[in-house]
């Protein structure tokens, strides 16, 4: 990690924008309101800790992971990762 470079600020701004975009996307994806007691997809009970940690949660961990994977796939969230693998 280089520090003290004049251009670092510009790079940091880009990183901030990327993080902000990711947070905004995550926020808009998360349902708000009361947490469901059971997964809306498979009907499995959602642990109290998960409901407390994620207000408005509707899916169990398994289904959420599946949904996250699909969201990443369609939104191009991992575009950077695929670019890296092309360089290998
Ligand atoms: Zn489920």
PDB file of the backbone (N, CA, C, O) and the ligand in Angstrom, with CONECT records:
HET     ZN  A 101       1
ATOM      1  N   UNK A   1       0.850  -1.194   0.000  1.00  0.00           N
ATOM      2  CA  UNK A   1       0.000   0.000   0.000  1.00  0.00           C
ATOM      3  C   UNK A   1       0.880   1.235   0.000  1.00  0.00           C
ATOM      4  O   UNK A   1       1.616   1.456   0.962  1.00  0.00           O
ATOM      5  N   UNK A   2       0.830   2.035  -1.028  1.00  0.00           N
ATOM      6  CA  UNK A   2       1.635   3.253  -1.103  1.00  0.00           C
ATOM      7  C   UNK A   2       0.958   4.374  -0.340  1.00  0.00           C
ATOM      8  O   UNK A   2      -0.244   4.597  -0.479  1.00  0.00           O
ATOM      9  N   UNK A   3       1.723   5.065   0.451  1.00  0.00           N
ATOM     10  CA  UNK A   3       1.179   6.214   1.166  1.00  0.00           C
ATOM     11  C   UNK A   3       1.984   7.459   0.803  1.00  0.00           C
ATOM     12  O   UNK A   3       3.170   7.364   0.487  1.00  0.00           O
ATOM     13  N   UNK A   4       1.346   8.614   0.849  1.00  0.00           N
ATOM     14  CA  UNK A   4       2.038   9.854   0.584  1.00  0.00           C
ATOM     15  C   UNK A   4       2.111  10.198  -0.895  1.00  0.00           C
ATOM     16  O   UNK A   4       2.753  11.186  -1.251  1.00  0.00           O
ATOM     17  N   UNK A   5       1.486   9.431  -1.761  1.00  0.00           N
ATOM     18  CA  UNK A   5       1.461   9.749  -3.180  1.00  0.00           C
ATOM     19  C   UNK A   5       0.360  10.770  -3.445  1.00  0.00           C
ATOM     20  O   UNK A   5      -0.704  10.733  -2.827  1.00  0.00           O
ATOM     21  N   UNK A   6       0.635  11.674  -4.367  1.00  0.00           N
ATOM     22  CA  UNK A   6      -0.308  12.753  -4.651  1.00  0.00           C
ATOM     23  C   UNK A   6      -1.612  12.205  -5.216  1.00  0.00           C
ATOM     24  O   UNK A   6      -2.681  12.775  -4.996  1.00  0.00           O
ATOM     25  N   UNK A   7      -1.518  11.098  -5.943  1.00  0.00           N
ATOM     26  CA  UNK A   7      -2.717  10.582  -6.615  1.00  0.00           C
ATOM     27  C   UNK A   7      -3.583   9.723  -5.708  1.00  0.00           C
ATOM     28  O   UNK A   7      -4.694   9.336  -6.070  1.00  0.00           O
ATOM     29  N   UNK A   8      -3.060   9.434  -4.532  1.00  0.00           N
ATOM     30  CA  UNK A   8      -3.780   8.526  -3.642  1.00  0.00           C
ATOM     31  C   UNK A   8      -5.208   9.005  -3.379  1.00  0.00           C
ATOM     32  O   UNK A   8      -6.136   8.200  -3.297  1.00  0.00           O
ATOM     33  N   UNK A   9      -5.374  10.319  -3.247  1.00  0.00           N
ATOM     34  CA  UNK A   9      -6.703  10.878  -2.976  1.00  0.00           C
ATOM     35  C   UNK A   9      -7.704  10.482  -4.039  1.00  0.00           C
ATOM     36  O   UNK A   9      -8.833  10.103  -3.728  1.00  0.00           O
ATOM     37  N   UNK A  10      -7.287  10.571  -5.314  1.00  0.00           N
ATOM     38  CA  UNK A  10      -8.201  10.235  -6.406  1.00  0.00           C
ATOM     39  C   UNK A  10      -8.584   8.764  -6.349  1.00  0.00           C
ATOM     40  O   UNK A  10      -9.743   8.398  -6.545  1.00  0.00           O
ATOM     41  N   UNK A  11      -7.598   7.938  -6.080  1.00  0.00           N
ATOM     42  CA  UNK A  11      -7.880   6.504  -5.986  1.00  0.00           C
ATOM     43  C   UNK A  11      -8.845   6.252  -4.844  1.00  0.00           C
ATOM     44  O   UNK A  11      -9.793   5.478  -4.974  1.00  0.00           O
ATOM     45  N   UNK A  12      -8.595   6.912  -3.725  1.00  0.00           N
ATOM     46  CA  UNK A  12      -9.447   6.717  -2.554  1.00  0.00           C
ATOM     47  C   UNK A  12     -10.879   7.128  -2.857  1.00  0.00           C
ATOM     48  O   UNK A  12     -11.824   6.485  -2.401  1.00  0.00           O
ATOM     49  N   UNK A  13     -11.044   8.219  -3.641  1.00  0.00           N
ATOM     50  CA  UNK A  13     -12.394   8.656  -4.001  1.00  0.00           C
ATOM     51  C   UNK A  13     -13.115   7.583  -4.788  1.00  0.00           C
ATOM     52  O   UNK A  13     -14.300   7.329  -4.574  1.00  0.00           O
ATOM     53  N   UNK A  14     -12.392   6.955  -5.700  1.00  0.00           N
ATOM     54  CA  UNK A  14     -12.997   5.886  -6.494  1.00  0.00           C
ATOM     55  C   UNK A  14     -13.427   4.741  -5.588  1.00  0.00           C
ATOM     56  O   UNK A  14     -14.512   4.178  -5.732  1.00  0.00           O
ATOM     57  N   UNK A  15     -12.544   4.415  -4.651  1.00  0.00           N
ATOM     58  CA  UNK A  15     -12.862   3.320  -3.741  1.00  0.00           C
ATOM     59  C   UNK A  15     -14.107   3.692  -2.929  1.00  0.00           C
ATOM     60  O   UNK A  15     -15.011   2.876  -2.752  1.00  0.00           O
ATOM     61  N   UNK A  16     -14.138   4.930  -2.440  1.00  0.00           N
ATOM     62  CA  UNK A  16     -15.290   5.364  -1.660  1.00  0.00           C
ATOM     63  C   UNK A  16     -16.569   5.246  -2.475  1.00  0.00           C
ATOM     64  O   UNK A  16     -17.588   4.768  -1.976  1.00  0.00           O
ATOM     65  N   UNK A  17     -16.515   5.683  -3.733  1.00  0.00           N
ATOM     66  CA  UNK A  17     -17.702   5.599  -4.580  1.00  0.00           C
ATOM     67  C   UNK A  17     -18.155   4.152  -4.733  1.00  0.00           C
ATOM     68  O   UNK A  17     -19.346   3.847  -4.667  1.00  0.00           O
ATOM     69  N   UNK A  18     -17.182   3.271  -4.938  1.00  0.00           N
ATOM     70  CA  UNK A  18     -17.527   1.866  -5.117  1.00  0.00           C
ATOM     71  C   UNK A  18     -18.179   1.315  -3.859  1.00  0.00           C
ATOM     72  O   UNK A  18     -19.174   0.594  -3.923  1.00  0.00           O
ATOM     73  N   UNK A  19     -17.603   1.665  -2.717  1.00  0.00           N
ATOM     74  CA  UNK A  19     -18.156   1.176  -1.455  1.00  0.00           C
ATOM     75  C   UNK A  19     -19.555   1.735  -1.259  1.00  0.00           C
ATOM     76  O   UNK A  19     -20.468   1.022  -0.841  1.00  0.00           O
ATOM     77  N   UNK A  20     -19.717   3.022  -1.566  1.00  0.00           N
ATOM     78  CA  UNK A  20     -21.023   3.663  -1.388  1.00  0.00           C
ATOM     79  C   UNK A  20     -22.062   2.987  -2.281  1.00  0.00           C
ATOM     80  O   UNK A  20     -23.175   2.690  -1.845  1.00  0.00           O
ATOM     81  N   UNK A  21     -21.681   2.751  -3.529  1.00  0.00           N
ATOM     82  CA  UNK A  21     -22.592   2.070  -4.438  1.00  0.00           C
ATOM     83  C   UNK A  21     -23.008   0.725  -3.872  1.00  0.00           C
ATOM     84  O   UNK A  21     -24.183   0.358  -3.896  1.00  0.00           O
ATOM     85  N   UNK A  22     -22.024  -0.004  -3.361  1.00  0.00           N
ATOM     86  CA  UNK A  22     -22.309  -1.330  -2.818  1.00  0.00           C
ATOM     87  C   UNK A  22     -23.249  -1.251  -1.640  1.00  0.00           C
ATOM     88  O   UNK A  22     -24.170  -2.057  -1.509  1.00  0.00           O
ATOM     89  N   UNK A  23     -23.012  -0.268  -0.778  1.00  0.00           N
ATOM     90  CA  UNK A  23     -23.863  -0.115   0.405  1.00  0.00           C
ATOM     91  C   UNK A  23     -25.279   0.262  -0.016  1.00  0.00           C
ATOM     92  O   UNK A  23     -26.258  -0.276   0.500  1.00  0.00           O
ATOM     93  N   UNK A  24     -25.373   1.203  -0.971  1.00  0.00           N
ATOM     94  CA  UNK A  24     -26.698   1.617  -1.427  1.00  0.00           C
ATOM     95  C   UNK A  24     -27.450   0.443  -2.040  1.00  0.00           C
ATOM     96  O   UNK A  24     -28.649   0.267  -1.821  1.00  0.00           O
ATOM     97  N   UNK A  25     -26.718  -0.357  -2.814  1.00  0.00           N
ATOM     98  CA  UNK A  25     -27.343  -1.507  -3.453  1.00  0.00           C
ATOM     99  C   UNK A  25     -27.811  -2.496  -2.398  1.00  0.00           C
ATOM    100  O   UNK A  25     -28.910  -3.044  -2.481  1.00  0.00           O
ATOM    101  N   UNK A  26     -26.953  -2.715  -1.401  1.00  0.00           N
ATOM    102  CA  UNK A  26     -27.306  -3.657  -0.351  1.00  0.00           C
ATOM    103  C   UNK A  26     -28.520  -3.150   0.417  1.00  0.00           C
ATOM    104  O   UNK A  26     -29.410  -3.922   0.775  1.00  0.00           O
ATOM    105  N   UNK A  27     -28.545  -1.838   0.667  1.00  0.00           N
ATOM    106  CA  UNK A  27     -29.650  -1.256   1.411  1.00  0.00           C
ATOM    107  C   UNK A  27     -30.952  -1.416   0.644  1.00  0.00           C
ATOM    108  O   UNK A  27     -31.969  -1.811   1.215  1.00  0.00           O
ATOM    109  N   UNK A  28     -30.925  -1.108  -0.658  1.00  0.00           N
ATOM    110  CA  UNK A  28     -32.155  -1.149  -1.440  1.00  0.00           C
ATOM    111  C   UNK A  28     -32.644  -2.583  -1.591  1.00  0.00           C
ATOM    112  O   UNK A  28     -33.824  -2.833  -1.839  1.00  0.00           O
ATOM    113  N   UNK A  29     -31.711  -3.519  -1.434  1.00  0.00           N
ATOM    114  CA  UNK A  29     -32.076  -4.924  -1.590  1.00  0.00           C
ATOM    115  C   UNK A  29     -32.701  -5.453  -0.307  1.00  0.00           C
ATOM    116  O   UNK A  29     -33.548  -6.346  -0.339  1.00  0.00           O
ATOM    117  N   UNK A  30     -32.272  -4.890   0.831  1.00  0.00           N
ATOM    118  CA  UNK A  30     -32.770  -5.384   2.109  1.00  0.00           C
ATOM    119  C   UNK A  30     -34.177  -4.898   2.368  1.00  0.00           C
ATOM    120  O   UNK A  30     -34.442  -3.697   2.319  1.00  0.00           O
ATOM    121  N   UNK A  31     -35.062  -5.803   2.638  1.00  0.00           N
ATOM    122  CA  UNK A  31     -36.401  -5.391   3.015  1.00  0.00           C
ATOM    123  C   UNK A  31     -36.388  -4.729   4.388  1.00  0.00           C
ATOM    124  O   UNK A  31     -35.619  -5.122   5.266  1.00  0.00           O
ATOM    125  N   UNK A  32     -37.227  -3.739   4.569  1.00  0.00           N
ATOM    126  CA  UNK A  32     -37.273  -3.061   5.859  1.00  0.00           C
ATOM    127  C   UNK A  32     -38.507  -3.520   6.620  1.00  0.00           C
ATOM    128  O   UNK A  32     -39.416  -4.126   6.051  1.00  0.00           O
ATOM    129  N   UNK A  33     -38.526  -3.223   7.911  1.00  0.00           N
ATOM    130  CA  UNK A  33     -39.692  -3.536   8.724  1.00  0.00           C
ATOM    131  C   UNK A  33     -39.466  -4.734   9.616  1.00  0.00           C
ATOM    132  O   UNK A  33     -38.348  -5.004  10.054  1.00  0.00           O
ATOM    133  N   UNK A  34     -40.543  -5.446   9.876  1.00  0.00           N
ATOM    134  CA  UNK A  34     -40.462  -6.544  10.817  1.00  0.00           C
ATOM    135  C   UNK A  34     -39.789  -7.761  10.215  1.00  0.00           C
ATOM    136  O   UNK A  34     -40.004  -8.080   9.045  1.00  0.00           O
ATOM    137  N   UNK A  35     -38.984  -8.434  10.998  1.00  0.00           N
ATOM    138  CA  UNK A  35     -38.327  -9.635  10.522  1.00  0.00           C
ATOM    139  C   UNK A  35     -39.316 -10.795  10.508  1.00  0.00           C
ATOM    140  O   UNK A  35     -40.177 -10.907  11.381  1.00  0.00           O
ATOM    141  N   UNK A  36     -39.179 -11.645   9.516  1.00  0.00           N
ATOM    142  CA  UNK A  36     -40.036 -12.823   9.430  1.00  0.00           C
ATOM    143  C   UNK A  36     -39.539 -13.894  10.394  1.00  0.00           C
ATOM    144  O   UNK A  36     -38.337 -14.023  10.624  1.00  0.00           O
ATOM    145  N   UNK A  37     -40.462 -14.652  10.951  1.00  0.00           N
ATOM    146  CA  UNK A  37     -40.058 -15.733  11.845  1.00  0.00           C
ATOM    147  C   UNK A  37     -39.656 -16.965  11.051  1.00  0.00           C
ATOM    148  O   UNK A  37     -38.886 -17.805  11.517  1.00  0.00           O
ATOM    149  N   UNK A  38     -40.195 -17.052   9.843  1.00  0.00           N
ATOM    150  CA  UNK A  38     -39.863 -18.197   8.989  1.00  0.00           C
ATOM    151  C   UNK A  38     -39.496 -17.717   7.590  1.00  0.00           C
ATOM    152  O   UNK A  38     -40.019 -16.715   7.104  1.00  0.00           O
ATOM    153  N   UNK A  39     -38.593 -18.445   6.960  1.00  0.00           N
ATOM    154  CA  UNK A  39     -38.111 -18.090   5.629  1.00  0.00           C
ATOM    155  C   UNK A  39     -39.271 -18.049   4.634  1.00  0.00           C
ATOM    156  O   UNK A  39     -40.079 -18.975   4.567  1.00  0.00           O
ATOM    157  N   UNK A  40     -39.340 -16.976   3.872  1.00  0.00           N
ATOM    158  CA  UNK A  40     -40.424 -16.841   2.900  1.00  0.00           C
ATOM    159  C   UNK A  40     -40.221 -17.745   1.698  1.00  0.00           C
ATOM    160  O   UNK A  40     -41.134 -17.950   0.899  1.00  0.00           O
ATOM    161  N   UNK A  41     -39.024 -18.280   1.579  1.00  0.00           N
ATOM    162  CA  UNK A  41     -38.722 -19.121   0.430  1.00  0.00           C
ATOM    163  C   UNK A  41     -38.945 -20.594   0.749  1.00  0.00           C
ATOM    164  O   UNK A  41     -39.694 -21.282   0.056  1.00  0.00           O
ATOM    165  N   UNK A  42     -38.285 -21.074   1.810  1.00  0.00           N
ATOM    166  CA  UNK A  42     -38.343 -22.509   2.109  1.00  0.00           C
ATOM    167  C   UNK A  42     -39.126 -22.811   3.388  1.00  0.00           C
ATOM    168  O   UNK A  42     -39.424 -23.972   3.667  1.00  0.00           O
ATOM    169  N   UNK A  43     -39.463 -21.779   4.169  1.00  0.00           N
ATOM    170  CA  UNK A  43     -40.275 -21.997   5.359  1.00  0.00           C
ATOM    171  C   UNK A  43     -39.504 -22.410   6.597  1.00  0.00           C
ATOM    172  O   UNK A  43     -40.100 -22.704   7.633  1.00  0.00           O
ATOM    173  N   UNK A  44     -38.181 -22.434   6.498  1.00  0.00           N
ATOM    174  CA  UNK A  44     -37.373 -22.783   7.660  1.00  0.00           C
ATOM    175  C   UNK A  44     -37.428 -21.672   8.699  1.00  0.00           C
ATOM    176  O   UNK A  44     -37.568 -20.500   8.351  1.00  0.00           O
ATOM    177  N   UNK A  45     -37.320 -22.036   9.968  1.00  0.00           N
ATOM    178  CA  UNK A  45     -37.327 -21.041  11.037  1.00  0.00           C
ATOM    179  C   UNK A  45     -36.058 -20.201  10.949  1.00  0.00           C
ATOM    180  O   UNK A  45     -34.962 -20.717  10.733  1.00  0.00           O
ATOM    181  N   UNK A  46     -36.236 -18.891  11.121  1.00  0.00           N
ATOM    182  CA  UNK A  46     -35.079 -17.987  11.096  1.00  0.00           C
ATOM    183  C   UNK A  46     -34.663 -17.726  12.533  1.00  0.00           C
ATOM    184  O   UNK A  46     -35.485 -17.283  13.335  1.00  0.00           O
ATOM    185  N   UNK A  47     -33.401 -17.990  12.885  1.00  0.00           N
ATOM    186  CA  UNK A  47     -32.933 -17.818  14.267  1.00  0.00           C
ATOM    187  C   UNK A  47     -33.137 -16.381  14.739  1.00  0.00           C
ATOM    188  O   UNK A  47     -33.006 -15.429  13.970  1.00  0.00           O
ATOM    189  N   UNK A  48     -33.461 -16.252  16.028  1.00  0.00           N
ATOM    190  CA  UNK A  48     -33.707 -14.944  16.624  1.00  0.00           C
ATOM    191  C   UNK A  48     -32.526 -13.994  16.396  1.00  0.00           C
ATOM    192  O   UNK A  48     -32.723 -12.808  16.130  1.00  0.00           O
ATOM    193  N   UNK A  49     -31.309 -14.515  16.502  1.00  0.00           N
ATOM    194  CA  UNK A  49     -30.111 -13.673  16.347  1.00  0.00           C
ATOM    195  C   UNK A  49     -30.055 -13.078  14.948  1.00  0.00           C
ATOM    196  O   UNK A  49     -29.682 -11.918  14.770  1.00  0.00           O
ATOM    197  N   UNK A  50     -30.424 -13.872  13.970  1.00  0.00           N
ATOM    198  CA  UNK A  50     -30.407 -13.392  12.584  1.00  0.00           C
ATOM    199  C   UNK A  50     -31.487 -12.337  12.382  1.00  0.00           C
ATOM    200  O   UNK A  50     -31.272 -11.347  11.682  1.00  0.00           O
ATOM    201  N   UNK A  51     -32.636 -12.547  12.991  1.00  0.00           N
ATOM    202  CA  UNK A  51     -33.731 -11.582  12.847  1.00  0.00           C
ATOM    203  C   UNK A  51     -33.362 -10.264  13.514  1.00  0.00           C
ATOM    204  O   UNK A  51     -33.723  -9.189  13.035  1.00  0.00           O
ATOM    205  N   UNK A  52     -32.633 -10.360  14.633  1.00  0.00           N
ATOM    206  CA  UNK A  52     -32.220  -9.145  15.340  1.00  0.00           C
ATOM    207  C   UNK A  52     -31.125  -8.416  14.567  1.00  0.00           C
ATOM    208  O   UNK A  52     -31.082  -7.185  14.550  1.00  0.00           O
ATOM    209  N   UNK A  53     -30.247  -9.177  13.932  1.00  0.00           N
ATOM    210  CA  UNK A  53     -29.119  -8.576  13.221  1.00  0.00           C
ATOM    211  C   UNK A  53     -29.558  -7.952  11.906  1.00  0.00           C
ATOM    212  O   UNK A  53     -28.963  -6.974  11.452  1.00  0.00           O
ATOM    213  N   UNK A  54     -30.595  -8.508  11.291  1.00  0.00           N
ATOM    214  CA  UNK A  54     -31.042  -8.029   9.990  1.00  0.00           C
ATOM    215  C   UNK A  54     -32.517  -7.651  10.045  1.00  0.00           C
ATOM    216  O   UNK A  54     -33.380  -8.472   9.736  1.00  0.00           O
ATOM    217  N   UNK A  55     -32.808  -6.420  10.434  1.00  0.00           N
ATOM    218  CA  UNK A  55     -34.216  -6.005  10.514  1.00  0.00           C
ATOM    219  C   UNK A  55     -34.894  -6.161   9.163  1.00  0.00           C
ATOM    220  O   UNK A  55     -34.370  -5.734   8.135  1.00  0.00           O
ATOM    221  N   UNK A  56     -36.054  -6.774   9.184  1.00  0.00           N
ATOM    222  CA  UNK A  56     -36.804  -6.950   7.942  1.00  0.00           C
ATOM    223  C   UNK A  56     -36.375  -8.176   7.159  1.00  0.00           C
ATOM    224  O   UNK A  56     -36.780  -8.355   6.010  1.00  0.00           O
ATOM    225  N   UNK A  57     -35.557  -9.020   7.772  1.00  0.00           N
ATOM    226  CA  UNK A  57     -35.072 -10.205   7.056  1.00  0.00           C
ATOM    227  C   UNK A  57     -36.252 -11.111   6.696  1.00  0.00           C
ATOM    228  O   UNK A  57     -37.180 -11.288   7.485  1.00  0.00           O
ATOM    229  N   UNK A  58     -36.196 -11.675   5.499  1.00  0.00           N
ATOM    230  CA  UNK A  58     -37.302 -12.506   5.021  1.00  0.00           C
ATOM    231  C   UNK A  58     -36.847 -13.931   4.706  1.00  0.00           C
ATOM    232  O   UNK A  58     -37.664 -14.841   4.573  1.00  0.00           O
ATOM    233  N   UNK A  59     -35.516 -14.108   4.590  1.00  0.00           N
ATOM    234  CA  UNK A  59     -35.019 -15.406   4.148  1.00  0.00           C
ATOM    235  C   UNK A  59     -34.077 -16.010   5.168  1.00  0.00           C
ATOM    236  O   UNK A  59     -33.420 -15.293   5.922  1.00  0.00           O
ATOM    237  N   UNK A  60     -34.015 -17.339   5.188  1.00  0.00           N
ATOM    238  CA  UNK A  60     -33.033 -18.009   6.025  1.00  0.00           C
ATOM    239  C   UNK A  60     -31.652 -17.846   5.394  1.00  0.00           C
ATOM    240  O   UNK A  60     -31.532 -17.365   4.268  1.00  0.00           O
ATOM    241  N   UNK A  61     -30.621 -18.245   6.118  1.00  0.00           N
ATOM    242  CA  UNK A  61     -29.260 -18.027   5.634  1.00  0.00           C
ATOM    243  C   UNK A  61     -29.044 -18.702   4.280  1.00  0.00           C
ATOM    244  O   UNK A  61     -28.450 -18.117   3.375  1.00  0.00           O
ATOM    245  N   UNK A  62     -29.524 -19.921   4.151  1.00  0.00           N
ATOM    246  CA  UNK A  62     -29.338 -20.668   2.907  1.00  0.00           C
ATOM    247  C   UNK A  62     -29.944 -19.932   1.717  1.00  0.00           C
ATOM    248  O   UNK A  62     -29.298 -19.751   0.684  1.00  0.00           O
ATOM    249  N   UNK A  63     -31.193 -19.513   1.882  1.00  0.00           N
ATOM    250  CA  UNK A  63     -31.887 -18.853   0.778  1.00  0.00           C
ATOM    251  C   UNK A  63     -31.296 -17.468   0.524  1.00  0.00           C
ATOM    252  O   UNK A  63     -31.251 -17.005  -0.616  1.00  0.00           O
ATOM    253  N   UNK A  64     -30.844 -16.810   1.589  1.00  0.00           N
ATOM    254  CA  UNK A  64     -30.244 -15.490   1.415  1.00  0.00           C
ATOM    255  C   UNK A  64     -28.953 -15.596   0.607  1.00  0.00           C
ATOM    256  O   UNK A  64     -28.681 -14.771  -0.264  1.00  0.00           O
ATOM    257  N   UNK A  65     -28.167 -16.619   0.910  1.00  0.00           N
ATOM    258  CA  UNK A  65     -26.915 -16.817   0.172  1.00  0.00           C
ATOM    259  C   UNK A  65     -27.208 -17.063  -1.300  1.00  0.00           C
ATOM    260  O   UNK A  65     -26.518 -16.551  -2.181  1.00  0.00           O
ATOM    261  N   UNK A  66     -28.237 -17.851  -1.548  1.00  0.00           N
ATOM    262  CA  UNK A  66     -28.624 -18.136  -2.925  1.00  0.00           C
ATOM    263  C   UNK A  66     -29.051 -16.845  -3.621  1.00  0.00           C
ATOM    264  O   UNK A  66     -28.660 -16.582  -4.758  1.00  0.00           O
ATOM    265  N   UNK A  67     -29.856 -16.048  -2.925  1.00  0.00           N
ATOM    266  CA  UNK A  67     -30.335 -14.786  -3.494  1.00  0.00           C
ATOM    267  C   UNK A  67     -29.183 -13.825  -3.726  1.00  0.00           C
ATOM    268  O   UNK A  67     -29.140 -13.129  -4.740  1.00  0.00           O
ATOM    269  N   UNK A  68     -28.243 -13.788  -2.778  1.00  0.00           N
ATOM    270  CA  UNK A  68     -27.090 -12.901  -2.923  1.00  0.00           C
ATOM    271  C   UNK A  68     -26.259 -13.279  -4.138  1.00  0.00           C
ATOM    272  O   UNK A  68     -25.810 -12.417  -4.893  1.00  0.00           O
ATOM    273  N   UNK A  69     -26.060 -14.578  -4.315  1.00  0.00           N
ATOM    274  CA  UNK A  69     -25.279 -15.054  -5.448  1.00  0.00           C
ATOM    275  C   UNK A  69     -25.938 -14.627  -6.752  1.00  0.00           C
ATOM    276  O   UNK A  69     -25.265 -14.159  -7.670  1.00  0.00           O
ATOM    277  N   UNK A  70     -27.251 -14.788  -6.831  1.00  0.00           N
ATOM    278  CA  UNK A  70     -27.969 -14.428  -8.049  1.00  0.00           C
ATOM    279  C   UNK A  70     -27.904 -12.927  -8.281  1.00  0.00           C
ATOM    280  O   UNK A  70     -27.755 -12.478  -9.417  1.00  0.00           O
ATOM    281  N   UNK A  71     -28.017 -12.144  -7.205  1.00  0.00           N
ATOM    282  CA  UNK A  71     -27.955 -10.686  -7.337  1.00  0.00           C
ATOM    283  C   UNK A  71     -26.597 -10.271  -7.854  1.00  0.00           C
ATOM    284  O   UNK A  71     -26.500  -9.437  -8.754  1.00  0.00           O
ATOM    285  N   UNK A  72     -25.526 -10.857  -7.282  1.00  0.00           N
ATOM    286  CA  UNK A  72     -24.184 -10.514  -7.719  1.00  0.00           C
ATOM    287  C   UNK A  72     -23.994 -10.854  -9.187  1.00  0.00           C
ATOM    288  O   UNK A  72     -23.387 -10.099  -9.946  1.00  0.00           O
ATOM    289  N   UNK A  73     -24.524 -12.002  -9.567  1.00  0.00           N
ATOM    290  CA  UNK A  73     -24.367 -12.457 -10.938  1.00  0.00           C
ATOM    291  C   UNK A  73     -25.008 -11.476 -11.909  1.00  0.00           C
ATOM    292  O   UNK A  73     -24.422 -11.146 -12.940  1.00  0.00           O
ATOM    293  N   UNK A  74     -26.217 -11.008 -11.581  1.00  0.00           N
ATOM    294  CA  UNK A  74     -26.946 -10.165 -12.524  1.00  0.00           C
ATOM    295  C   UNK A  74     -26.522  -8.705 -12.468  1.00  0.00           C
ATOM    296  O   UNK A  74     -26.666  -7.983 -13.455  1.00  0.00           O
ATOM    297  N   UNK A  75     -25.998  -8.257 -11.321  1.00  0.00           N
ATOM    298  CA  UNK A  75     -25.639  -6.841 -11.204  1.00  0.00           C
ATOM    299  C   UNK A  75     -24.198  -6.591 -11.627  1.00  0.00           C
ATOM    300  O   UNK A  75     -23.770  -5.439 -11.699  1.00  0.00           O
ATOM    301  N   UNK A  76     -23.441  -7.651 -11.909  1.00  0.00           N
ATOM    302  CA  UNK A  76     -22.050  -7.467 -12.282  1.00  0.00           C
ATOM    303  C   UNK A  76     -21.209  -7.023 -11.116  1.00  0.00           C
ATOM    304  O   UNK A  76     -20.189  -6.357 -11.291  1.00  0.00           O
ATOM    305  N   UNK A  77     -21.628  -7.385  -9.945  1.00  0.00           N
ATOM    306  CA  UNK A  77     -20.935  -6.959  -8.726  1.00  0.00           C
ATOM    307  C   UNK A  77     -19.514  -7.487  -8.697  1.00  0.00           C
ATOM    308  O   UNK A  77     -18.636  -6.835  -8.130  1.00  0.00           O
ATOM    309  N   UNK A  78     -19.259  -8.633  -9.282  1.00  0.00           N
ATOM    310  CA  UNK A  78     -17.927  -9.234  -9.234  1.00  0.00           C
ATOM    311  C   UNK A  78     -17.167  -9.012 -10.538  1.00  0.00           C
ATOM    312  O   UNK A  78     -16.294  -9.805 -10.893  1.00  0.00           O
ATOM    313  N   UNK A  79     -17.497  -7.930 -11.256  1.00  0.00           N
ATOM    314  CA  UNK A  79     -16.843  -7.637 -12.516  1.00  0.00           C
ATOM    315  C   UNK A  79     -15.326  -7.531 -12.319  1.00  0.00           C
ATOM    316  O   UNK A  79     -14.541  -8.009 -13.138  1.00  0.00           O
ATOM    317  N   UNK A  80     -14.941  -6.894 -11.214  1.00  0.00           N
ATOM    318  CA  UNK A  80     -13.528  -6.704 -10.923  1.00  0.00           C
ATOM    319  C   UNK A  80     -12.823  -8.047 -10.767  1.00  0.00           C
ATOM    320  O   UNK A  80     -11.690  -8.230 -11.213  1.00  0.00           O
ATOM    321  N   UNK A  81     -13.516  -8.977 -10.129  1.00  0.00           N
ATOM    322  CA  UNK A  81     -12.933 -10.288  -9.909  1.00  0.00           C
ATOM    323  C   UNK A  81     -12.696 -11.012 -11.223  1.00  0.00           C
ATOM    324  O   UNK A  81     -11.668 -11.668 -11.387  1.00  0.00           O
ATOM    325  N   UNK A  82     -13.640 -10.903 -12.173  1.00  0.00           N
ATOM    326  CA  UNK A  82     -13.460 -11.613 -13.425  1.00  0.00           C
ATOM    327  C   UNK A  82     -12.375 -10.960 -14.263  1.00  0.00           C
ATOM    328  O   UNK A  82     -11.689 -11.630 -15.034  1.00  0.00           O
ATOM    329  N   UNK A  83     -12.218  -9.627 -14.110  1.00  0.00           N
ATOM    330  CA  UNK A  83     -11.153  -8.963 -14.842  1.00  0.00           C
ATOM    331  C   UNK A  83      -9.799  -9.473 -14.341  1.00  0.00           C
ATOM    332  O   UNK A  83      -8.881  -9.715 -15.125  1.00  0.00           O
ATOM    333  N   UNK A  84      -9.699  -9.630 -13.024  1.00  0.00           N
ATOM    334  CA  UNK A  84      -8.465 -10.122 -12.441  1.00  0.00           C
ATOM    335  C   UNK A  84      -8.135 -11.518 -12.962  1.00  0.00           C
ATOM    336  O   UNK A  84      -6.977 -11.826 -13.243  1.00  0.00           O
ATOM    337  N   UNK A  85      -9.152 -12.350 -13.089  1.00  0.00           N
ATOM    338  CA  UNK A  85      -8.876 -13.711 -13.490  1.00  0.00           C
ATOM    339  C   UNK A  85      -8.479 -13.779 -14.962  1.00  0.00           C
ATOM    340  O   UNK A  85      -7.798 -14.715 -15.381  1.00  0.00           O
ATOM    341  N   UNK A  86      -8.904 -12.787 -15.749  1.00  0.00           N
ATOM    342  CA  UNK A  86      -8.494 -12.765 -17.140  1.00  0.00           C
ATOM    343  C   UNK A  86      -7.010 -12.460 -17.286  1.00  0.00           C
ATOM    344  O   UNK A  86      -6.376 -12.854 -18.265  1.00  0.00           O
ATOM    345  N   UNK A  87      -6.467 -11.759 -16.307  1.00  0.00           N
ATOM    346  CA  UNK A  87      -5.065 -11.366 -16.369  1.00  0.00           C
ATOM    347  C   UNK A  87      -4.147 -12.530 -16.013  1.00  0.00           C
ATOM    348  O   UNK A  87      -2.945 -12.484 -16.275  1.00  0.00           O
ATOM    349  N   UNK A  88      -4.708 -13.553 -15.426  1.00  0.00           N
ATOM    350  CA  UNK A  88      -3.871 -14.661 -15.007  1.00  0.00           C
ATOM    351  C   UNK A  88      -3.449 -15.544 -16.176  1.00  0.00           C
ATOM    352  O   UNK A  88      -2.735 -16.528 -15.980  1.00  0.00           O
TER     353      UNK A  88
HETATM  354 ZN    ZN A 101     -34.975 -20.554   3.267  1.00  0.00          ZN
END
